[in-house]
Amino acid sequence: MDKSVSKALQFTTRKAWRRWLGRNYASKMEVLLILYEIVGRLGFPYPP
């Protein structure tokens, strides 16, 4: 199996991420999700 990244995507909102998941969950075998926090600002608050 090829471990290279075929296409990098960036989502700036939870809504955009969930929309992508809704459209692609059945056709994608895997996804690498990288979460980061900007100091002084929460990125994706959890729970939704």
C-alpha positions as CSV (number, residue, x, y, z in Angstrom):
1,M,0.0,0.0,0.0
2,D,1.3,3.5,-0.9
3,K,1.7,5.7,2.2
4,S,2.1,8.9,0.3
5,V,-0.4,11.7,0.7
6,S,-2.5,11.9,-2.4
7,K,-4.4,15.1,-1.6
8,A,-4.2,17.5,1.3
9,L,-7.3,19.3,2.5
10,Q,-7.7,22.0,5.0
11,F,-11.0,22.7,6.9
12,T,-11.4,25.9,8.8
13,T,-14.8,25.0,10.4
14,R,-16.4,22.0,11.9
15,K,-19.3,22.4,9.4
16,A,-16.9,22.2,6.4
17,W,-15.3,19.0,7.9
18,R,-18.6,17.4,8.6
19,R,-19.9,18.3,5.1
20,W,-16.8,16.6,3.6
21,L,-17.3,13.5,5.7
22,G,-21.0,13.3,4.7
23,R,-20.0,13.3,1.0
24,N,-16.9,11.1,1.2
25,Y,-17.2,8.7,4.1
26,A,-18.3,5.7,1.9
27,S,-15.6,6.2,-0.8
28,K,-12.5,7.0,1.2
29,M,-10.5,4.2,2.9
30,E,-8.7,6.4,5.4
31,V,-8.0,9.9,6.4
32,L,-5.2,11.5,8.4
33,L,-6.6,14.2,10.7
34,I,-4.2,16.7,12.3
35,L,-5.7,18.9,15.0
36,Y,-3.9,21.9,16.4
37,E,-4.7,24.6,18.8
38,I,-3.7,28.2,18.3
39,V,-2.6,29.7,21.7
40,G,-5.4,31.8,23.1
41,R,-8.0,30.4,20.8
42,L,-9.8,27.1,20.7
43,G,-10.0,25.5,17.3
44,F,-12.8,22.9,17.4
45,P,-14.5,22.9,20.8
46,Y,-15.5,19.4,22.0
47,P,-18.2,18.2,22.4
48,P,-20.2,19.6,19.5
